[in-house]
Amino acid sequence: MNAPRCVVFGTGRVTGGFLAPLLRAAGWETILVGRNRAVIKAINAGSGLLLNVAGNPSGSRWIGGVRAVPLDDPSLTGIVAEADLVASAVGPSSLPEVGRLLAPLLQTRLQTSGDPVNVIAFENHKRAPEILTLGLLEGHASLAAHIGRRIGVSGAAVWRTASRREVTPSGVRYDANGVDEC
């Protein structure tokens, strides 16, 4: 049996410092989608990322089994079509853009497999699902008939502060605070 697959739009601090480690710990295949080619290359070079949690006596830990693709990757249509979950962690101001980029991918998914999918915005913004949905509808108005039926859209709070993302010679390192610090 294959691991469930989550496609995450974003390679920033919340994704690397919280979401990717959370998904991997739960056994999910995790594919990040981003625009920063240096970050994508560094994640793929090591098949993962380094997480440094402040105050953790065991120090940094490697989060393996994570890969990344650029926004313009031609395989992204197939990746989204096969995803069990789609997420975003891009910041509220980028949600409309992500919605517009994701809309044709979801439309293709519905036309090919017809499988329903949930989309979760990890943004710590009370209107994140609404903003993302508006972007989806701007990108493909015909999705309106599927939102809430075959495409679920919701938001989730992030319970960790990730302070830094750094591309190093050994990969990408994310610095975060422990849960008890948030």
N, CA, C and O of each residue as an XYZ file, in Angstrom:
728
protein
N       0.843     -1.189      0.000
C       0.000      0.000      0.000
C       0.881      1.243      0.000
O       1.825      1.340      0.785
N       0.578      2.183     -0.869
C       1.346      3.419     -0.957
C       0.941      4.394      0.140
O      -0.195      4.397      0.614
N       1.900      5.213      0.521
C       1.616      6.262      1.500
C       0.702      7.293      0.869
O       0.780      7.522     -0.338
N      -0.163      7.924      1.655
C      -0.978      9.002      1.103
C      -0.063     10.155      0.673
O       1.008     10.358      1.245
N      -0.498     10.892     -0.328
C       0.315     11.971     -0.901
C      -0.308     13.324     -0.622
O      -1.500     13.533     -0.848
N       0.518     14.250     -0.125
C       0.098     15.633      0.051
C       0.992     16.528     -0.784
O       2.218     16.448     -0.701
N       0.380     17.373     -1.580
C       1.086     18.384     -2.358
C       0.911     19.706     -1.636
O      -0.212     20.149     -1.396
N       2.034     20.339     -1.289
C       2.004     21.591     -0.530
C       2.533     22.721     -1.398
O       3.676     22.674     -1.852
N       1.714     23.732     -1.631
C       2.169     24.917     -2.331
C       2.860     25.814     -1.324
O       2.229     26.341     -0.408
N       4.162     25.983     -1.500
C       4.992     26.780     -0.612
C       6.205     25.990     -0.163
O       6.122     24.785      0.075
N       7.330     26.673     -0.049
C       8.563     26.065      0.466
C       9.160     26.938      1.568
O      10.335     26.805      1.912
N       8.350     27.816      2.108
C       8.837     28.764      3.103
C       8.905     28.198      4.508
O       8.907     26.984      4.714
N       8.961     29.106      5.464
C       9.196     28.743      6.860
C       8.103     27.870      7.450
O       8.401     26.900      8.146
N       6.846     28.194      7.187
C       5.753     27.390      7.751
C       5.780     25.985      7.156
O       5.588     25.000      7.870
N       6.016     25.895      5.862
C       6.061     24.583      5.214
C       7.193     23.736      5.775
O       6.965     22.604      6.204
N       8.404     24.268      5.776
C       9.561     23.491      6.210
C       9.696     23.354      7.709
O      10.202     22.343      8.195
N       9.249     24.362      8.455
C       9.390     24.339      9.899
C       8.237     23.679     10.629
O       8.337     23.399     11.824
N       7.141     23.426      9.923
C       5.968     22.843     10.575
C       5.276     21.775      9.725
O       5.184     20.615     10.128
N       4.797     22.170      8.558
C       3.908     21.302      7.792
C       4.597     20.058      7.236
O       4.093     18.950      7.421
N       5.730     20.213      6.565
C       6.422     19.037      6.012
C       6.833     18.058      7.116
O       6.621     16.857      6.952
N       7.414     18.516      8.237
C       7.726     17.570      9.316
C       6.479     16.875      9.879
O       6.523     15.685     10.190
N       5.383     17.604     10.009
C       4.133     17.031     10.511
C       3.620     15.936      9.570
O       3.262     14.846     10.018
N       3.587     16.225      8.287
C       3.120     15.254      7.299
C       4.013     14.011      7.261
O       3.513     12.886      7.241
N       5.317     14.214      7.253
C       6.246     13.078      7.190
C       6.131     12.212      8.445
O       6.194     10.986      8.358
N       5.965     12.840      9.605
C       5.820     12.071     10.846
C       4.552     11.220     10.822
O       4.482     10.178     11.474
N       3.558     11.671     10.071
C       2.303     10.928      9.949
C       2.342      9.912      8.806
O       1.349      9.234      8.543
N       3.491      9.806      8.123
C       3.644      8.812      7.069
C       3.220      9.252      5.681
O       3.080      8.416      4.789
N       3.014     10.536      5.480
C       2.588     11.045      4.181
C       3.773     11.265      3.239
O       4.833     11.724      3.665
N       3.590     10.939      1.967
C       4.519     11.379      0.924
C       4.284     12.878      0.790
O       3.142     13.324      0.682
N       5.356     13.648      0.796
C       5.230     15.103      0.827
C       5.976     15.719     -0.353
O       7.185     15.542     -0.504
N       5.237     16.443     -1.183
C       5.812     17.108     -2.348
C       5.536     18.600     -2.211
O       4.383     19.022     -2.127
N       6.596     19.391     -2.189
C       6.471     20.838     -2.053
C       6.523     21.482     -3.436
O       7.255     21.022     -4.312
N       5.758     22.529     -3.627
C       5.729     23.262     -4.885
C       6.145     24.691     -4.582
O       5.541     25.348     -3.733
N       7.177     25.181     -5.271
C       7.654     26.519     -4.972
C       8.206     27.238     -6.176
O       8.275     26.699     -7.280
N       8.598     28.481     -5.929
C       9.154     29.297     -7.004
C      10.654     29.534     -6.863
O      11.310     29.909     -7.835
N      11.199     29.323     -5.682
C      12.622     29.556     -5.456
C      13.412     28.312     -5.876
O      13.426     27.301     -5.173
N      14.056     28.408     -7.017
C      14.762     27.246     -7.589
C      15.921     26.776     -6.719
O      16.222     25.582     -6.698
N      16.576     27.680     -6.003
C      17.678     27.273     -5.126
C      17.154     26.397     -3.982
O      17.790     25.409     -3.616
N      16.011     26.752     -3.426
C      15.408     25.966     -2.347
C      14.972     24.606     -2.893
O      15.230     23.577     -2.269
N      14.322     24.596     -4.039
C      13.863     23.345     -4.650
C      15.043     22.415     -4.917
O      14.989     21.223     -4.615
N      16.092     22.967     -5.478
C      17.287     22.168     -5.785
C      17.904     21.597     -4.503
O      18.305     20.433     -4.473
N      17.979     22.405     -3.455
C      18.578     21.956     -2.190
C      17.732     20.861     -1.536
O      18.279     19.902     -0.992
N      16.410     20.995     -1.584
C      15.541     19.958     -1.009
C      15.717     18.655     -1.773
O      15.847     17.591     -1.169
N      15.719     18.736     -3.094
C      15.835     17.527     -3.911
C      17.217     16.885     -3.832
O      17.340     15.666     -3.949
N      18.251     17.690     -3.636
C      19.610     17.145     -3.547
C      19.740     16.187     -2.372
O      20.440     15.178     -2.462
N      19.074     16.500     -1.281
C      19.147     15.636     -0.104
C      17.883     14.848      0.161
O      17.809     14.124      1.154
N      16.905     14.968     -0.685
C      15.593     14.321     -0.497
C      14.991     14.656      0.861
O      14.437     13.793      1.542
N      15.109     15.911      1.239
C      14.535     16.314      2.509
C      15.045     17.658      2.970
O      15.574     18.441      2.181
N      14.883     17.922      4.263
C      15.272     19.191      4.843
C      15.714     18.989      6.287
O      15.430     17.960      6.900
N      16.403     19.976      6.812
C      16.898     19.933      8.185
C      16.026     20.848      9.041
O      15.809     22.008      8.690
N      15.528     20.329     10.159
C      14.701     21.108     11.074
C      15.447     21.277     12.385
O      15.829     20.304     13.035
N      15.644     22.528     12.756
C      16.284     22.864     14.021
C      15.228     23.511     14.909
O      14.778     24.623     14.632
N      14.830     22.817     15.977
C      13.825     23.340     16.893
C      14.540     23.892     18.122
O      15.259     23.165     18.808
N      14.340     25.172     18.396
C      14.986     25.835     19.531
C      14.648     25.114     20.827
O      13.496     24.750     21.063
N      15.647     24.912     21.655
C      15.447     24.282     22.947
C      15.352     22.773     22.907
O      15.173     22.143     23.950
N      15.466     22.178     21.737
C      15.403     20.720     21.619
C      16.779     20.152     21.969
O      17.744     20.415     21.251
N      16.894     19.386     23.043
C      18.201     18.881     23.465
C      18.854     17.957     22.440
O      20.078     17.827     22.430
N      18.078     17.324     21.592
C      18.674     16.430     20.587
C      19.153     17.190     19.356
O      19.724     16.589     18.446
N      18.930     18.501     19.314
C      19.423     19.318     18.215
C      18.587     19.198     16.958
O      17.384     18.938     17.010
N      19.241     19.389     15.840
C      18.562     19.353     14.552
C      18.217     17.929     14.164
O      18.868     16.972     14.584
N      17.166     17.811     13.345
C      16.827     16.486     12.834
C      16.514     16.581     11.349
O      15.979     17.576     10.859
N      16.863     15.522     10.662
C      16.642     15.431      9.232
C      15.215     14.951      8.978
O      14.765     13.979      9.585
N      14.510     15.631      8.084
C      13.174     15.227      7.654
C      13.339     14.708      6.230
O      13.356     15.488      5.278
N      13.459     13.412      6.090
C      13.678     12.814      4.773
C      12.380     12.525      4.051
O      11.292     12.647      4.613
N      12.516     12.141      2.802
C      11.354     11.761      2.018
C      10.527     12.937      1.543
O       9.346     12.781      1.230
N      11.133     14.113      1.484
C      10.454     15.307      0.989
C      11.088     15.654     -0.355
O      12.311     15.645     -0.494
N      10.253     15.956     -1.331
C      10.789     16.426     -2.610
C      10.071     17.693     -3.009
O       9.040     18.037     -2.432
N      10.614     18.393     -3.998
C      10.054     19.677     -4.397
C      10.060     19.808     -5.916
O      10.922     19.259     -6.601
N       9.086     20.541     -6.419
C       8.989     20.842     -7.843
C       8.687     22.328     -8.009
O       8.055     22.938     -7.146
N       9.143     22.911     -9.124
C       8.811     24.315     -9.373
C       7.375     24.467     -9.859
O       6.763     23.513    -10.339
N       6.856     25.667     -9.727
C       5.483     25.966    -10.129
C       5.208     25.656    -11.593
O       4.084     25.317    -11.962
N       6.226     25.771    -12.418
C       6.035     25.556    -13.853
C       6.404     24.139    -14.306
O       6.539     23.894    -15.505
N       6.567     23.219    -13.377
C       6.922     21.848    -13.731
C       5.766     21.192    -14.483
O       4.636     21.196    -13.995
N       6.031     20.629    -15.664
C       4.953     20.002    -16.438
C       4.314     18.801    -15.736
O       3.176     18.448    -16.045
N       5.020     18.171    -14.806
C       4.461     17.013    -14.106
C       3.488     17.410    -12.998
O       2.866     16.541    -12.386
N       3.347     18.712    -12.731
C       2.499     19.169    -11.633
C       1.034     18.766    -11.833
O       0.332     18.489    -10.860
N       0.579     18.733    -13.056
C      -0.804     18.314    -13.320
C      -1.030     16.894    -12.816
O      -2.025     16.621    -12.144
N      -0.113     15.995    -13.136
C      -0.232     14.611    -12.682
C      -0.052     14.468    -11.182
O      -0.709     13.642    -10.548
N       0.837     15.268    -10.615
C       1.076     15.222     -9.174
C      -0.197     15.601     -8.412
O      -0.574     14.928     -7.454
N      -0.849     16.671     -8.839
C      -2.093     17.101     -8.183
C      -3.209     16.093     -8.446
O      -4.039     15.835     -7.575
N      -3.224     15.531     -9.643
C      -4.268     14.549     -9.979
C      -4.198     13.325     -9.074
O      -5.224     12.698     -8.807
N      -3.010     12.976     -8.602
C      -2.821     11.789     -7.771
C      -2.745     12.095     -6.281
O      -2.558     11.184     -5.474
N      -2.887     13.355     -5.908
C      -2.765     13.747     -4.498
C      -3.983     13.333     -3.694
O      -5.110     13.352     -4.187
N      -3.738     12.961     -2.457
C      -4.815     12.673     -1.519
C      -5.234     13.927     -0.763
O      -6.327     13.993     -0.202
N      -4.349     14.917     -0.756
C      -4.591     16.174     -0.065
C      -3.740     17.239     -0.735
O      -2.620     16.965     -1.166
N      -4.272     18.456     -0.823
C      -3.531     19.607     -1.331
C      -3.518     20.642     -0.220
O      -4.532     20.855      0.444
N      -2.379     21.286     -0.015
C      -2.269     22.299      1.039
C      -1.528     23.513      0.505
O      -0.850     23.450     -0.520
N      -1.674     24.612      1.219
C      -0.893     25.805      0.907
C      -0.353     26.380      2.202
O      -0.989     26.306      3.253
N       0.818     26.947      2.102
C       1.436     27.676      3.207
C       2.303     28.745      2.552
O       3.527     28.632      2.498
N       1.639     29.776      2.058
C       2.315     30.786      1.249
C       2.153     32.205      1.792
O       2.751     33.143      1.265
N       1.363     32.361      2.820
C       1.024     33.688      3.318
C      -0.281     34.142      2.694
O      -0.524     33.876      1.517
N      -1.122     34.819      3.457
C      -2.443     35.204      2.968
C      -2.423     36.032      1.685
O      -3.307     35.882      0.841
N      -1.431     36.900      1.529
C      -1.407     37.756      0.339
C      -1.133     36.972     -0.945
O      -1.421     37.467     -2.034
N      -0.586     35.770     -0.841
C      -0.304     34.949     -2.023
C      -1.391     33.917     -2.310
O      -1.312     33.202     -3.309
N      -2.395     33.829     -1.457
C      -3.455     32.848     -1.661
C      -4.226     33.025     -2.976
O      -4.524     32.028     -3.632
N      -4.557     34.257     -3.383
C      -5.248     34.388     -4.670
C      -4.427     33.824     -5.835
O      -4.964     33.154     -6.717
N      -3.128     34.102     -5.827
C      -2.252     33.594     -6.885
C      -2.198     32.065     -6.868
O      -2.273     31.429     -7.920
N      -2.071     31.483     -5.692
C      -2.048     30.020     -5.583
C      -3.373     29.446     -6.062
O      -3.390     28.429     -6.755
N      -4.476     30.078     -5.704
C      -5.778     29.619     -6.172
C      -5.862     29.627     -7.687
O      -6.356     28.675     -8.292
N      -5.378     30.706     -8.305
C      -5.405     30.796     -9.775
C      -4.503     29.747    -10.422
O      -4.835     29.212    -11.479
N      -3.363     29.452     -9.793
C      -2.460     28.422    -10.323
C      -3.035     27.019    -10.129
O      -2.878     26.152    -10.988
N      -3.689     26.809     -9.015
C      -4.233     25.499     -8.673
C      -5.519     25.174     -9.437
O      -5.810     24.003     -9.683
N      -6.278     26.181     -9.808
C      -7.584     25.972    -10.440
C      -7.543     25.063    -11.671
O      -8.310     24.101    -11.724
N      -6.686     25.322    -12.662
C      -6.690     24.431    -13.826
C      -6.213     23.020    -13.486
O      -6.617     22.059    -14.139
N      -5.362     22.887    -12.476
C      -4.890     21.568    -12.060
C      -6.040     20.770    -11.444
O      -6.184     19.575    -11.705
N      -6.852     21.433    -10.632
C      -8.013     20.764    -10.039
C      -9.069     20.457    -11.099
O      -9.719     19.412    -11.052
N      -9.236     21.370    -12.054
C     -10.193     21.130    -13.126
C      -9.791     19.892    -13.934
O     -10.634     19.059    -14.264
N      -8.506     19.782    -14.248
C      -8.012     18.598    -14.968
C      -8.231     17.344    -14.147
O      -8.631     16.310    -14.681
N      -7.970     17.427    -12.852
C      -8.199     16.274    -11.959
C      -9.649     15.817    -12.035
O      -9.920     14.623    -12.169
N     -10.577     16.757    -11.952
C     -12.001     16.418    -11.990
C     -12.398     15.807    -13.334
O     -13.239     14.910    -13.392
N     -11.791     16.297    -14.405
C     -12.109     15.788    -15.738
C     -11.511     14.415    -16.005
O     -12.082     13.622    -16.754
N     -10.355     14.128    -15.391
C      -9.693     12.846    -15.663
C     -10.128     11.759    -14.694
O     -10.724     10.764    -15.106
N      -9.839     11.937    -13.428
C     -10.170     10.880    -12.458
C     -11.520     11.105    -11.788
O     -12.209     10.153    -11.423
N     -11.883     12.351    -11.634
C     -13.125     12.663    -10.936
C     -13.045     12.530     -9.429
O     -14.038     12.740     -8.733
N     -11.855     12.179     -8.910
C     -11.699     11.981     -7.469
C     -11.839     13.294     -6.702
O     -11.281     14.312     -7.111
N     -12.575     13.279     -5.602
C     -12.674     14.481     -4.768
C     -11.341     14.733     -4.056
O     -10.517     13.827     -3.928
N     -11.142     15.951     -3.603
C      -9.906     16.299     -2.896
C     -10.187     17.460     -1.953
O     -11.021     18.321     -2.233
N      -9.481     17.468     -0.842
C      -9.537     18.584      0.102
C      -8.313     19.457     -0.085
O      -7.215     18.972     -0.358
N      -8.526     20.762      0.068
C      -7.456     21.757     -0.018
C      -7.461     22.514      1.304
O      -8.478     23.087      1.694
N      -6.321     22.515      1.993
C      -6.225     23.169      3.300
C      -5.218     24.309      3.227
O      -4.089     24.125      2.772
N      -5.636     25.482      3.676
C      -4.757     26.648      3.739
C      -4.203     26.765      5.159
O      -4.944     27.060      6.096
N      -2.911     26.537      5.311
C      -2.228     26.690      6.606
C      -1.698     28.121      6.661
O      -0.550     28.381      6.304
N      -2.540     29.039      7.109
C      -2.180     30.455      6.983
C      -2.351     31.302      8.236
O      -1.891     32.443      8.249
N      -2.990     30.801      9.287
C      -3.265     31.609     10.487
C      -3.961     32.922     10.132
O      -3.609     33.990     10.631
N      -4.937     32.811      9.275
C      -5.740     33.959      8.853
C      -7.178     33.476      8.769
O      -7.464     32.489      8.090
N      -8.079     34.160      9.449
C      -9.451     33.657      9.548
C     -10.175     33.568      8.212
O     -11.131     32.802      8.091
N      -9.755     34.320      7.215
C     -10.407     34.274      5.908
C      -9.613     33.485      4.871
O      -9.925     33.556      3.682
N      -8.600     32.740      5.289
C      -7.739     32.018      4.337
C      -8.527     31.115      3.394
O      -8.278     31.165      2.189
N      -9.460     30.294      3.866
C     -10.196     29.446      2.925
C     -11.002     30.253      1.905
O     -11.085     29.891      0.731
N     -11.587     31.346      2.374
C     -12.369     32.205      1.471
C     -11.465     32.847      0.410
O     -11.821     32.884     -0.768
N     -10.317     33.344      0.820
C      -9.384     33.982     -0.115
C      -8.881     32.972     -1.137
O      -8.800     33.272     -2.328
N      -8.545     31.775     -0.668
C      -8.088     30.728     -1.578
C      -9.198     30.338     -2.555
O      -8.946     30.169     -3.748
N     -10.407     30.196     -2.055
C     -11.538     29.834     -2.915
C     -11.782     30.895     -3.983
O     -12.043     30.559     -5.139
N     -11.701     32.162     -3.614
C     -11.862     33.233     -4.602
C     -10.804     33.131     -5.695
O     -11.101     33.351     -6.869
N      -9.573     32.799     -5.315
C      -8.515     32.591     -6.304
C      -8.816     31.417     -7.215
O      -8.589     31.487     -8.423
N      -9.330     30.330     -6.633
C      -9.717     29.170     -7.446
C     -10.776     29.553     -8.477
O     -10.697     29.152     -9.638
N     -11.765     30.333     -8.043
C     -12.849     30.722     -8.942
C     -12.385     31.717     -9.998
O     -12.893     31.709    -11.120
N     -11.427     32.571     -9.655
C     -10.835     33.458    -10.660
C     -10.091     32.643    -11.711
O     -10.106     32.977    -12.896
N      -9.441     31.571    -11.265
C      -8.664     30.733    -12.176
C      -9.515     29.841    -13.055
O      -9.137     29.537    -14.186
N     -10.660     29.420    -12.547
C     -11.540     28.529    -13.313
C     -12.934     28.614    -12.711
O     -13.259     27.884    -11.774
N     -13.758     29.508    -13.253
C     -15.092     29.771    -12.693
C     -15.956     28.520    -12.609
O     -16.826     28.427    -11.743
N     -15.726     27.553    -13.501
C     -16.552     26.341    -13.498
C     -16.335     25.478    -12.255
O     -17.108     24.553    -12.006
N     -15.293     25.769    -11.474
C     -15.075     25.026    -10.234
C     -16.150     25.326     -9.191
O     -16.301     24.578     -8.225
N     -16.887     26.404     -9.378
C     -17.918     26.787     -8.407
C     -18.897     25.648     -8.142
O     -19.356     25.472     -7.013
N     -19.215     24.881     -9.171
C     -20.155     23.769     -9.005
C     -19.566     22.627     -8.178
O     -20.301     21.760     -7.705
N     -18.242     22.623     -8.002
C     -17.576     21.517     -7.307
C     -17.089     21.882     -5.904
O     -16.827     20.997     -5.089
N     -16.968     23.186     -5.618
C     -16.500     23.622     -4.296
C     -17.547     23.212     -3.257
O     -18.730     23.526     -3.396
N     -17.106     22.521     -2.234
C     -18.005     22.049     -1.195
C     -18.652     20.713     -1.515
O     -19.330     20.122     -0.675
N     -18.439     20.247     -2.725
C     -18.985     18.948     -3.118
C     -17.862     17.962     -3.433
O     -17.770     16.899     -2.819
N     -17.030     18.311     -4.367
C     -15.921     17.434     -4.762
C     -14.572     18.056     -4.427
O     -13.544     17.378     -4.435
N     -14.586     19.347     -4.134
C     -13.384     20.055     -3.693
C     -13.719     20.720     -2.365
O     -14.501     21.669     -2.313
N     -13.121     20.212     -1.299
C     -13.296     20.825      0.012
C     -12.200     21.849      0.235
O     -11.042     21.585     -0.089
N     -12.528     22.992      0.770
C     -11.543     24.034      1.057
C     -11.703     24.438      2.514
O     -12.797     24.790      2.953
N     -10.600     24.385      3.262
C     -10.658     24.778      4.670
C      -9.337     25.411      5.084
O      -8.375     25.435      4.318
N      -9.310     25.911      6.279
C      -8.110     26.523      6.827
C      -7.665     25.790      8.077
O      -8.454     25.100      8.724
N      -6.402     25.947      8.408
C      -5.851     25.317      9.609
C      -4.850     26.273     10.259
O      -4.083     26.952      9.576
N      -4.874     26.311     11.577
C      -3.927     27.128     12.317
C      -2.599     26.392     12.432
O      -2.565     25.164     12.512
N      -1.530     27.136     12.440
C      -0.185     26.574     12.568
C       0.274     26.799     14.000
O       0.272     27.928     14.491
N       0.667     25.716     14.669
C       1.062     25.817     16.065
C       2.567     25.689     16.209
O       3.062     24.852     16.962
N       3.276     26.515     15.490
C       4.729     26.591     15.617
C       5.170     27.863     14.916
O       4.627     28.224     13.872
N       6.138     28.531     15.479
C       6.731     29.680     14.823
C       8.019     29.233     14.163
O       8.926     28.732     14.828
N       8.100     29.414     12.862
C       9.315     29.082     12.122
C       9.969     30.402     11.745
O       9.417     31.186     10.973
N      11.148     30.635     12.298
C      11.758     31.952     12.181
C      12.666     32.133     10.975
O      12.904     33.263     10.550
N      13.184     31.031     10.412
C      14.181     31.213      9.361
C      14.242     30.018      8.432
O      14.041     28.877      8.849
N      14.522     30.295      7.165
C      14.820     29.269      6.169
C      16.148     29.667      5.553
O      16.332     30.813      5.141
N      17.069     28.724      5.490
C      18.391     29.026      4.953
C      18.857     27.890      4.048
O      18.828     26.719      4.426
N      19.286     28.264      2.844
C      19.884     27.282      1.940
C      21.360     27.205      2.306
O      22.081     28.199      2.225
N      21.805     26.010      2.711
C      23.193     25.795      3.111
C      23.833     24.798      2.146
O      23.129     24.187      1.343
N      25.150     24.625      2.210
C      25.795     23.628      1.341
C      25.285     22.198      1.565
O      25.401     21.352      0.678
N      24.727     21.932      2.737
C      24.230     20.578      3.009
C      22.719     20.449      2.829
O      22.160     19.395      3.131
N      22.047     21.485      2.349
C      20.611     21.426      2.117
C      19.903     22.649      2.656
O      20.523     23.688      2.880
N      18.605     22.525      2.865
C      17.800     23.630      3.400
C      17.569     23.387      4.883
O      17.170     22.297      5.292
N      17.826     24.423      5.687
C      17.606     24.325      7.127
C      16.514     25.299      7.525
O      16.508     26.460      7.114
N      15.590     24.800      8.335
C      14.501     25.610      8.873
C      14.691     25.673     10.378
O      14.894     24.647     11.029
N      14.625     26.881     10.932
C      14.708     27.081     12.370
C      13.312     27.397     12.895
O      12.617     28.252     12.346
N      12.904     26.710     13.956
C      11.565     26.872     14.498
C      11.604     26.826     16.018
O      12.553     26.319     16.616
N      10.563     27.362     16.625
C      10.387     27.274     18.067
C       9.609     26.006     18.398
O       8.833     25.509     17.582
N       9.825     25.498     19.590
C       9.071     24.355     20.050
C       7.620     24.735     20.277
O       7.300     25.914     20.426
N       6.751     23.753     20.303
C       5.328     23.991     20.487
C       5.050     24.733     21.784
O       4.160     25.583     21.834
N       5.805     24.420     22.840
C       5.572     25.082     24.130
C       5.988     26.557     24.119
O       5.671     27.287     25.057
N       6.683     27.002     23.088
C       7.100     28.392     22.968
C       6.086     29.242     22.225
O       6.203     30.467     22.206
N       5.092     28.611     21.612
C       4.147     29.336     20.748
C       2.938     29.793     21.524
O       2.041     30.418     20.958
